[in-house]
Structure formats: structure tokens, C-alpha cells
């Protein structure tokens, strides 16, 4: 049963992954507003990817049980393990970074560049949070 304050797996529109979310609002027993436990973005509930396709592929009026796959939240260590950790470089606002670069930050620890933003900013995913930091200000 879904309730406010409970957890559900949902597609995070910021992380672009299916992750654990905390429920903020429920209507008719279905979550409508959630907060990502990874990046803390609050957004409308979007079911795990693949759930909508499975429901759409069923014929109308069919009540046959459809096996549900429980989406698995991806651990930070798994995400970091797919990058070149041996090439980790210390963070500096003067350096220019590219997507998938591994960065060692003096406060936030080890992370990886998940997106390049406009105006000299990068989005770096750390174990505890996703931060937007400056780069290329040399």
C-alpha cells in the first residue's frame, strides 16, 4: 500500500534513472508527487520505465495477470564502476570536464560528470547528492 512518506521506485526526470523515491502526495491510492532519494528533485510520479509499455500491450478488457518486473535501483558504486576511476582528477573550477570524467572533490568526495550545463557548469553525481559546479574558468 502506497502512503505519504513511504517509498516507491519511480523514474527520476532529473537523474534519468529508475530510483527509490519518497512519496509526497497520494490520490486514489496512487502516488502523484515524489522526491528522488538520490538527487532530491521533487516531481510528478512517473512509473518505472517499461511498466506503461506492459500495460499498453495488453488487450482491452483483458484481466490476465501480467508478471511485473521489480525495477532495481542502481547503486552509486555500480554507476561509478562503469567509468575510468584510475583517471580520477581533482576538482578545480579552472579545469574543463567532459561527461563520464571521474572527479575527486575535497568536500563531496568522488563523483562523475553526468551532464554539461550551459555557461561553464557541470552536473556531477556524488554518492550523497548531485551538484552543479563551475568548470573551465581558467
Buried (B, 14 or more C-beta within 10 A) or exposed (E): EEEEEEBBBBBBEBBEBBBBBBBBEBEEEEBEBBBBEBBEBEBEBBBBEEBEEEEEEEEEEEEEEEEEEEBEBBEBEEBBEEBEEEEBEEBBEEBEBEEEBBBEBEEBEBBBBBBBEEEEBBBBBBBEEBBEBEBBEE
